[in-house]
Amino acid sequence: MEGKAAISNKITSCIFQLLQDAGIKTAFTKKCGETAFIAPQCEMIPIEWVCRRIATGSFLKRNPGVKEGYKFYPPKVEMFFKDDANNDPQWSEEQLIAAKFCFAGLVIGQTEVDIMSHATQAIFEILEKSWLPQNCTLVDMKIEFGVDVTTKEIVLADVIDNDSWRLWPSGDRSQQKDKQSYRDLKEVTPEGLQMVKKNFEWVADRVELLLKSDSQCRVVVLMGSTSDLGHCEKIKKACGNFGIPCELRVTSAHKGPDETLRIKAEYEGDGIPTVFVAVAGRSNGLGPVMSGNTAYPVISCPPITPDWGAQDVWSSLRLPSGLGCSTILSPEGSAQFAAQIFGLYNHLVWAKLRASILNTWISLKQADKKIRECNL
């Protein structure tokens, strides 16, 4: 189909950029022209990983009795060995481990299989969440992994284009915009191909929208004194990791409550969804006062000291009735909690959170493998 290479390259580049920005390790550097992108060298693992939210297509043929539309919670992950002569047979986890594949010096064992399986689910969930603001349902998806020849890491590789998924606008199969619209042609005609091309162009036009969010968000850190600046800067840095703008302000609810409430009103008045983080040592008045006077979320993140910390913390924990002020001692933890609030409606923030969960899981899995190898 004329123009398909450019369409596929645009979709792949946008999707890989989205995933890379979220924190997923990918074999993608940058788009290079209309029909190519630059990627680090990988040795491909000959397994096609499929993740499904809704039962349709080949799954129904392989599982008689399951009705189309059955939903999987969590998404169902399957694997298929890439073997054209045998129509890419479905493989079990045990078959993949027994194959003892080795790519770029990395033997594919239980740890590597688990990493790819968990990554497949995370990648699907990120893309599923990203398509929702466009009123599109990601039904299923297939991806492949490779081993980076330099880092020896497993990375998402190959491509993710309109041949890689089923995409249903408004959750309606009859409006499908993916490759299935080509498969469903009773006869391949110029008119039919033009319809398929329009579907692909429709996806290519909208995939760019996945890289941005119309939903604003902001964290405002209120510190009782500049002596707490170092603590607050850690919060700001952690917010930056989630792509959340963060502002630092100085105000004391004990010494200047009128100014504290004026600052609060300033941020309430501009319409940007905001989470306030109150940083106050000794007796924390900021958090409770803010919580009692705003409908916005308030997090207390007191800088606990070794001397009086055990006593001071109670001013953040035992609060009057009617207050919903949470307390998180870790600066990074308070930023993460704010991100989880914004992630409810901002897919870019949610994607970073989901990738962070995956990367933490992978690091623990790899650490366990290293320890086990040391014990041998």
C-alpha positions in Angstrom: 0.0 0.0 0.0 1.5 3.3 -1.1 2.5 5.5 1.9 2.2 2.7 4.4 5.9 2.8 5.3 5.7 6.5 6.3 2.5 5.8 8.3 4.0 2.9 10.1 7.2 4.8 10.9 5.3 7.7 12.3 3.2 5.4 14.5 6.2 3.4 15.7 8.3 6.5 16.4 5.5 8.2 18.5 4.7 5.0 20.4 8.3 4.3 21.2 8.9 7.9 22.2 5.9 7.7 24.5 7.1 4.5 26.2 10.7 5.8 26.4 9.6 9.0 28.1 7.6 7.0 30.6 10.7 5.0 31.5 10.3 1.8 29.4 13.6 0.6 27.9 13.3 0.5 24.2 15.4 0.0 21.1 14.7 3.5 19.8 16.9 6.6 19.5 15.0 9.0 17.2 13.0 9.2 14.0 15.2 9.6 10.9 13.2 10.7 7.9 9.8 9.7 6.8 10.4 5.9 6.6 13.1 5.2 9.1 14.2 5.5 12.7 17.5 5.1 14.4 17.8 2.3 17.0 20.6 0.7 19.0 21.8 -2.7 17.7 19.9 -5.6 19.2 19.7 -9.4 18.8 16.1 -10.2 18.4 14.4 -12.8 20.6 12.1 -14.9 18.2 9.1 -14.7 20.4 5.9 -12.6 19.7 4.4 -11.5 23.0 0.6 -10.9 22.8 -1.4 -9.1 25.5 -5.2 -9.1 25.4 -7.8 -7.1 27.3 -10.7 -8.4 25.2 -11.2 -11.9 23.7 -11.4 -11.8 19.9 -9.7 -13.1 16.8 -7.4 -16.1 17.1 -8.0 -16.5 20.9 -11.6 -17.4 20.2 -10.6 -20.1 17.7 -8.1 -21.6 20.1 -10.5 -21.5 23.0 -14.0 -22.7 21.8 -16.8 -21.6 24.1 -15.3 -18.2 25.0 -17.5 -15.4 23.6 -16.1 -12.4 21.8 -15.9 -9.5 24.2 -14.9 -11.5 27.3 -12.5 -9.2 29.3 -9.3 -10.3 31.0 -8.4 -8.8 34.4 -5.5 -8.5 34.5 -4.7 -8.5 30.7 -3.9 -11.9 29.4 -0.3 -12.5 28.2 0.5 -15.2 25.6 3.7 -16.0 23.6 4.2 -17.4 20.1 7.4 -18.7 18.6 8.2 -16.9 15.3 8.2 -19.8 12.9 6.5 -19.0 9.5 6.7 -22.6 8.3 4.6 -23.7 11.3 2.3 -20.6 11.5 3.9 -19.2 14.6 2.8 -21.8 17.2 1.8 -20.8 20.7 4.5 -21.6 23.2 4.4 -22.2 26.9 6.8 -20.6 29.4 8.4 -24.0 29.9 9.1 -24.4 26.2 10.8 -21.0 26.0 13.0 -21.8 29.0 13.8 -25.2 27.6 14.9 -23.7 24.3 17.9 -22.2 26.1 18.2 -19.3 23.6 21.2 -17.1 23.9 21.3 -13.6 22.4 24.2 -11.1 22.8 25.6 -13.4 25.5 22.4 -13.4 27.6 20.8 -16.8 28.2 17.0 -16.6 28.2 16.0 -18.3 31.4 13.2 -18.0 34.0 14.3 -14.5 35.0 14.3 -13.2 31.5 11.0 -14.8 30.6 9.4 -13.2 33.7 10.9 -9.8 32.8 9.4 -10.0 29.3 6.0 -11.2 30.5 5.8 -8.4 33.1 7.0 -5.8 30.6 4.4 -6.9 28.1 1.6 -6.3 30.5 3.0 -2.9 31.6 3.5 -1.7 28.0 0.0 -2.8 27.1 -1.5 -1.0 30.1 0.4 2.2 29.4 -0.8 2.2 25.7 -4.3 1.3 26.8 -4.4 4.2 29.2 -2.9 6.5 26.6 -5.6 5.7 24.0 -8.5 6.3 26.4 -8.5 10.1 26.1 -8.9 9.6 22.4 -12.0 7.5 23.1 -10.2 4.4 21.7 -10.1 1.0 23.2 -6.9 -1.0 22.8 -8.2 -4.5 22.5 -4.9 -6.4 22.1 -1.4 -6.0 21.0 1.7 -7.9 19.9 5.3 -6.9 20.6 8.8 -8.3 20.4 11.9 -7.9 22.6 15.6 -7.9 21.8 18.9 -7.9 23.7 20.9 -4.7 23.4 24.4 -5.9 22.3 26.1 -3.1 24.3 24.2 -3.1 27.6 23.1 -6.8 27.5 19.6 -5.6 28.6 16.3 -6.9 27.3 14.5 -4.0 25.5 11.3 -3.5 23.6 12.4 -3.7 20.0 11.1 -4.1 16.4 8.1 -1.9 15.8 4.6 -1.1 17.2 2.5 0.1 14.4 -1.1 -0.3 13.1 -0.4 -4.0 12.3 0.5 -4.6 16.0 -2.8 -4.1 17.7 -6.6 -4.0 17.5 -8.0 -0.5 18.1 -11.7 0.1 18.4 -12.9 3.7 18.6 -15.7 4.0 21.2 -15.1 0.3 22.0 -17.0 -0.5 18.8 -15.6 -3.3 16.7 -17.5 -2.1 13.6 -15.3 1.1 13.7 -12.0 -0.8 13.9 -9.1 1.2 12.5 -6.3 -1.4 12.6 -5.1 -4.1 10.2 -8.2 -6.2 10.8 -10.1 -3.8 8.5 -7.8 -5.2 5.7 -8.2 -8.8 6.7 -12.0 -8.4 6.7 -12.1 -7.3 3.1 -14.0 -9.9 1.1 -12.2 -8.8 -2.0 -9.1 -6.5 -2.3 -10.1 -3.7 -4.5 -8.7 -0.2 -5.0 -11.6 1.2 -3.1 -11.0 -1.3 -0.3 -7.4 -0.4 -0.1 -8.2 3.3 0.0 -10.5 2.7 3.0 -7.7 0.8 4.8 -5.3 3.6 4.1 -7.7 6.1 5.5 -8.0 4.0 8.7 -4.2 3.9 9.0 -3.9 7.6 8.4 -6.6 8.2 11.1 -4.5 6.3 13.6 -1.2 8.1 12.5 -2.9 11.5 13.0 -4.1 10.7 16.5 -1.1 8.8 17.8 0.8 12.2 18.0 -1.8 13.3 20.5 -0.7 10.5 22.9 2.5 12.4 23.5 0.7 15.2 25.3 -2.1 15.7 27.8 -4.7 18.4 27.9 -4.9 17.8 31.7 -2.8 20.3 33.8 -1.4 19.5 37.1 0.8 21.2 39.7 2.4 20.6 43.1 2.9 23.6 45.4 5.3 23.0 48.3 4.7 25.3 51.3 7.6 25.5 53.7 7.5 27.1 57.1 11.1 28.3 56.9 13.9 28.4 54.3 15.8 26.1 56.7 13.6 23.3 55.2 14.7 24.2 51.6 16.8 21.1 51.1 13.9 18.9 52.0 11.6 20.8 49.7 14.0 20.6 46.8 14.0 16.8 47.0 10.2 16.9 46.6 10.6 19.2 43.6 13.1 17.0 42.0 11.0 13.9 42.5 8.0 15.7 41.0 10.1 16.5 38.0 10.7 12.8 37.5 7.0 12.4 37.0 6.8 15.4 34.7 4.8 17.4 37.3 5.5 21.2 37.6 6.4 22.1 41.2 6.5 25.5 42.9 8.2 26.3 46.3 6.7 29.0 48.6 7.5 30.1 52.1 4.8 30.8 54.6 4.0 30.0 58.3 0.5 29.1 59.4 1.5 30.0 63.0 3.2 33.3 62.4 1.3 34.5 59.3 -2.0 32.6 58.8 -3.5 35.4 56.7 -0.7 35.1 54.2 -0.9 31.3 54.2 -4.6 31.5 53.3 -3.9 34.2 50.7 -1.3 32.0 49.0 -3.9 29.1 49.1 -6.5 31.3 47.4 -4.0 32.4 44.7 -3.6 28.8 43.6 -7.2 27.9 44.0 -8.2 30.8 41.7 -6.3 29.9 38.5 -8.1 26.6 37.9 -5.1 24.4 37.7 -5.5 21.1 39.6 -3.1 21.4 42.5 -1.7 19.2 45.3 -0.3 21.2 48.3 2.6 19.7 50.2 3.2 21.2 53.6 6.7 21.1 55.0 7.0 22.3 58.6 9.3 21.1 61.4 8.5 21.1 65.1 4.8 21.8 65.4 3.2 21.3 62.0 0.5 24.0 61.6 0.7 24.3 57.8 -0.7 20.9 56.9 -3.8 21.0 59.2 -4.6 24.7 58.5 -4.4 24.1 54.7 -6.4 20.9 54.9 -9.1 22.6 56.9 -9.4 25.5 54.5 -9.2 24.0 51.0 -10.9 21.2 49.0 -7.6 20.5 47.3 -5.5 17.5 48.5 -2.9 18.4 51.2 0.1 16.2 52.1 2.2 16.9 55.2 5.8 16.0 54.7 7.6 17.1 57.9 11.4 17.1 58.0 11.8 14.8 61.0 15.0 15.4 63.1 16.7 12.8 65.3 16.3 14.9 68.5 12.6 15.8 68.7 11.2 13.9 65.7 9.3 11.3 67.7 7.4 14.1 69.5 7.1 16.5 66.5 5.5 14.0 64.2 2.3 13.8 66.2 1.4 17.3 65.1 1.1 15.7 61.6 -0.6 12.5 62.7 -3.2 13.4 65.4 -5.5 15.9 63.7 -8.9 17.4 64.6 -12.0 15.7 63.0 -13.0 16.9 59.6 -9.4 17.0 58.2 -8.2 14.7 55.4 -4.5 15.7 55.5 -2.2 12.7 54.8 1.3 12.5 56.2 4.3 11.0 54.3 7.7 11.4 55.8 9.7 10.7 52.6 10.1 13.7 50.2 10.1 11.2 47.2 7.1 9.5 48.7 5.1 12.7 48.9 5.8 13.5 45.3 4.8 9.9 44.3 1.5 10.2 46.1 0.8 13.5 44.3 1.6 11.8 41.1 -0.8 9.0 41.9 -3.5 11.6 42.4 -2.8 13.2 39.1 -2.4 9.9 37.4 -6.1 9.2 37.8 -6.8 11.6 34.9 -3.4 12.3 33.3 -2.1 9.4 31.2 1.4 10.7 30.9 1.9 10.8 34.7 0.2 7.4 35.0 2.6 6.0 32.4 5.6 7.1 34.4 4.2 5.6 37.6 3.5 2.3 35.8 6.9 2.2 34.3 8.5 2.9 37.7 6.6 0.0 39.2 7.9 -2.3 36.4 11.5 -1.1 36.6 11.5 -1.6 40.4 10.2 -5.1 39.9 12.8 -5.8 37.3 15.7 -4.5 39.4 14.6 -6.8 42.3 14.4 -9.8 39.9 17.8 -9.1 38.5 19.3 -8.6 42.0 17.8 -11.9 43.1 19.3 -13.7 40.0 22.7 -12.2 40.8 22.6 -13.4 44.4 21.5 -16.9 43.4 24.4 -17.1 40.9 26.8 -16.0 43.7 25.5 -18.9 45.9 26.3 -21.5 43.3 
